[in-house]
């Protein structure tokens, strides 16, 4: 059975798999190359418009980040780190977010793909865009965080805001989407919604009471979850929350961050989602027919990352993929079953029905306090988009992208 067809653009740069955070580091950009190899061997590339993204420039990146921080990423290398010791502390670059060879080029590929995805949506050339090299949601205005250096998602949202009044950001990574939330914490044109583990877990933010400030009050939605959440219980929260958000906010575009560290068995995760449970979120968001971008994010058991993002690419392209994996360059990673599947395990689910119902009720109550979107008058584009280059860097788009108070 084939699903309804939509135009799908798929962004991939063959160089992305060449970058290494370090031999012992859990973040492996190579996973994106594994995904692409499966995508090609399943024949999905023939069902989509495959695009090599442009490389984002320093000027592109300083739409969200400070000049000084981006200049540091541009100039620093493993060989010159000693010259930048004070900068490393200032910009939070170190063990978790290390300096590696080609760091700026890696950021330019990730950011270029997400900006390009937004441009494809804005032009009307596509309905759905995919950039698995994106999704680096922890990056802040002036510092790295959680393996993320440049916030490609925030850059894509700014691009969408040039032509769209309201953008919805959804995050299903096991970690709170704190960087994206911070950038848009004071605006009512972007709603952020993050489903994440909360409580003594990186980055330590994302309380349900954190809902935005000023014009952005109630436009930040946080859904704090506990260890061991299953497919069924996750869907029982995700579906009503997203349905209510779309009903009230009426987004004109959606960005879905598909971090796979929420899968069972992830090296850094603590949830118990199977491939089907994780991908049900993608299927559900797609079902609304709103122009959407899917980006990557976390995911540290690489064989499962490759499986799930391939399967979700199939969903987006309207293709049902056979469970038996085709021959591919990384077949040895997928033994002993060689199946396109990630199963849940028997870990305990600490999310009671009472707890989840209370979360849903509070989120829905907060949403009732926002203006019903069709009554919102069209506003000017964010001032960030009207500034000269000099003014832009000085102002740093404080009205749209203020740092969290």
Secondary structure, 3 states (H helix, E strand, C coil): CCCCCCCEEEECCHHHHHCCCCCCCCCCCHHHHHHHHHHHHCCHHHHCEEECCCCCCHHHHCCCCCHHHHHHHHHCCHHHHHHHHHHHHHCCCCCCCCCCCCHHHHHHHHHHHHHHHHHHHHHCCCCEEEECCCCCCCCCCCCCECCECCCHHHHHHHHHCCCCCCEEEEECCCCCCHHHHHHCCCCCCEEEEEEEECCCCCCCCCCCCCCCCHHHCCCEEEEEECCCCCHHHHHHHHHHHHHHHHHHHCCCEEEEECCHHHECCCCCCCCCECHHHHHHHHHHHHCCCCCEEEECCCCCCHHHHHHHHHHHHHHHHCCCCCCECCCCCCHHHHCCCCECCCCCCCCCCCCCHHHHHHHHHHHHHHHCCCCCHHHCCCCCCCHHHCCCHHHHHHHCCHHHHCCCC
